[in-house]
Amino acid sequence: MENKRQPANSDYIVIKAIEDGVNVIGLTRGTDTRFHHSEKLDKGEVMIAQFTEHTSAVKVRGKAKILTSYGEIESEKK
């Protein structure tokens, strides 16, 4: 069994869906940025995500509240 350790200072973000159908998409690190994970949240659901050696960015589609160590932002419905 391989022991994969994450950096101790990896940032977390919290995403709370304000409406049904919010998409949260994880993007990879490296020379080519690619989608590597996707989740769909319904109203009131919360997802806690961590930036890791594989995840460099998170894209949020739909109306959601996003909490980070840098502050709070609300995404808007397109």
N, C-alpha and C positions, 0 to 999 in steps of 0.2 A: 504494500500500500504506500503510495507516494504522499509525502507530507507537503502540502502547498500552503505556505504562510503568506498572509496578506500584510502589507506594511502597516505598522501600528498607527500611523497618522492618516490613514485613508479617510477622506471625507464621506459623510453620509448626507443624503437628502431625504426629505419626507414629501410625498406627493399625496394630496387628499383630493379625490374627485368631487367636484361640485355638481356634476351632471353624469348621467349614464354614458358609457362608451368612451371614456377617456383612454387614449392609447399612450403607453409609456414604452419607449424604444431605447434599448441600450446600444451604444456604438463602440466599436473596437478601437484599440490603439494600433499604431504601426503606420507603415507607409501608405496603406490603403485603408481608409475609414469605411467600415461595413456595419450593417445591422447584425447584431448577434443574439438579441433577446427582445421579446415583445410581450407586453401584458395589457389586458383591457380591464379597466376599473369601472365599476358602477358607482352611482352617487353614494357618497359617504364612505366608500372604501379607501383605505390608506395603504400606501406602499412605502417601505423604507428601503432605499437603494444605497449601495456603496460603490465608490470609485475604486477600481482595483488595477492590477497589472494588465487586465484584459479590457476593462471598461474605462473609456476616456471621456465619454459624453453621454447625456441622456436627453432624448427628445420627448416632449409632452405635447400631444394633440388633444384638444378639447378643453373644457373649462375646469381648471384645477387650481388648488392652492399649493405652492411649492415653498418649502421651508429649507433653508440652508444655513450654514454657519455665517454666511455673509448677509443674511436677511431673508425677507419674505417677498414673494412675487406671486401674482395671480395670472395664469394664462387665460386667454380669451378664446371663445368659440369662433371658428372661421366662418 
